[in-house]
C-alpha cells in the first residue's frame, strides 16, 4: 500500500451532458478533477470551474494511456474513474452497418474496459479506488430500434458485475449508474445515428415512428444531467457506495415493471409504446 492515497478523479466524455455536469459538480466541490474529451476546445470552459483538462479519445490506445499516465505522474494513481463516454447508435438490427456496430462497441464498451484496465494497477497498489460506470435503464431492458446501444449497456452491466467481485479485495469499489430519460444530447445523437435503409425500406415507417417516440419522451419535464452528477458524486465520495444507482422515478418504475411482467406481457406493453414494422 502506498503512503498517500490519491482520490484524483478522471472523467471521460465531458464535452456535453452527464460528463460535463459531473466535472462541474465535483470540480466545484474542490475535488481534483481531470475532465477529458476528444477535443480540448470543447471543454475549455471547465478549467475556470476547477477542473484540469486532458485530451482523451476512448477509441485510441495512445490517447487513453497518455491521459492515465498524466494523472498517475501527478498523483500516483487515478483514485476515481468515471467511465461516462458513450453515444447511442440506433437502427433496426438488420440494417445497421457492421462498421457502425463496431464503432458503438469501441466507444461504449471497449473504451470503458481499456480505461479500467489502465487505472487498476495503481488503484490496487494504493488499496483504494472507485470505478464508476455510467450505464442506463437501457442496460436492464430493451426498446426496439436501439438493440446495439442496449447491447453495449448490457455489456457494461455484466462487466461491472464481474469486476466488482474481482477488485473488491484490493479496496476498489465498482458502482453502476443507471439513468432514465435525461435532458442531454442523447435525443439529437440518437436521431443522427439512426442508421440503415431508406424511404423504400420495410423499416422506414418503423424508424419514423421510433424517432417521434424518442422525441416525445424528451418533451415536458425531464431530469437534467446534474441529477445524475449528484448521484455520481455520492458514488465517488461515500464510504460505502451502492452497487447500483437508478436515477429518476421513471427509470425505477419501468425497471420494476419489467421485473414483474412475463415476457409476452412485456412485449405487448412495448408494442403499445413503439409501433412495430408494418407488413
Secondary structure as UniProt FT lines:
FT   STRAND          9..11
FT   HELIX           17..28
FT   TURN            29..30
FT   STRAND          33..37
FT   HELIX           40..49
FT   STRAND          51..55
FT   TURN            58..59
FT   HELIX           61..75
FT   STRAND          80..83
FT   TURN            93..95
FT   HELIX           98..105
FT   HELIX           106..110
FT   HELIX           111..126
FT   STRAND          129..134
FT   HELIX           137..139
FT   TURN            144..145
FT   HELIX           147..167
FT   HELIX           168..170
FT   STRAND          172..179
FT   STRAND          182..183
FT   HELIX           186..192
FT   TURN            199..200
FT   TURN            202..203
FT   HELIX           204..217
FT   STRAND          223..224
FT   HELIX           225..237
FT   TURN            239..240
FT   STRAND          244..247
FT   HELIX           249..260
FT   HELIX           263..273
//
